[in-house]
Amino acid sequence: MAMSALRPLPRAMLIDMDDTILSAYGRPEIAWNTIAHEFAAELAPLPPREVATAVLAFARSFWANADASWRLKLGEARHITVKGGFAALAAAGHRTLPDDLAIRIADRFTAYREEEMFVFPGAHEAIDQLKALGVKLALVTNGAADTQRAKVERFELAHRFHHIQIEGEHGFGKPEERAYLHAMEALGVSAKDTWMIGDNLEWEVVTPQRLGIYAIWIDVHGDGLPAGSTVRPDRIIRSLTELVPDRR
């Protein structure tokens, strides 16, 4: 990977938003445990950790098989995943927990994620420096129009990019090839002049590489590639600040 760092800057970069620029949805096990403990009295005698584990297991299964349209209905998807976790617990012989509690927990989880969101240290500065160095920048993010646009405004991202591409506003998203092709067309560049940066191996590495884009995986927590992964990013970084050339 060391040689990768010597590459000259490209003409353009396509940059993901959630868990690349913003700490948004990473570490769901911590978030679910936090929320389950908030509702401990209503979940009793079930331990909050057991409830969180069941919900997380159902959520992972749900998202592994979910149609792309669910990315635009996160709140509703979370209602389903908490109810699913509750159903799994009941099937294992635990008390049946009510649907209204599932909905309240799911909605609290959504609110908590919003409250806890923040820009990763140095991300704004790195983006500004890359732009100042003449790199054309596109923000390419999946998700609902209202939710994602609100983040773009809240975290002062709009003026930092030459092109903002939100799945819910454009009608297509990663890993559809046209999501990348459209962003490159908007910037007036080709694949050989473009880098893609993000935290999702399928969306930010596999498809971009197939299109001839240099693919950089951001591994914020330093967990490394998942065991058995056949995906090979062109470069792995832990922060966008690593993309800025050292000008000393």
Number of C-alpha atoms within 10 A of each C-alpha: 10 8 7 11 15 9 9 8 18 15 19 25 29 28 24 24 23 23 20 24 27 19 18 19 13 16 10 16 14 11 18 24 18 16 18 25 16 14 15 15 12 14 18 11 10 15 13 22 17 14 22 24 16 20 29 21 16 21 20 13 12 17 14 9 8 13 9 15 12 16 18 18 13 15 16 14 18 22 20 20 24 26 23 20 23 25 21 18 19 13 11 9 9 13 15 13 18 13 15 11 17 21 19 14 21 25 16 16 21 15 12 15 17 14 10 11 16 17 17 17 14 14 17 18 14 19 23 17 16 21 17 10 13 12 19 22 25 23 22 24 23 25 23 20 17 13 15 21 20 12 18 18 11 11 15 12 17 15 11 18 19 14 18 22 26 25 20 20 16 12 12 19 22 22 18 12 15 13 20 26 16 14 22 22 12 15 19 12 17 16 20 13 16 25 24 23 29 28 24 18 20 13 23 27 26 18 18 27 19 12 14 14 23 22 27 25 24 25 18 19 10 10 8 10 15 9 6 6 8 9 12 15 18 15 17 24 19 15 19 23 19 14 16 16 16 7 4 3
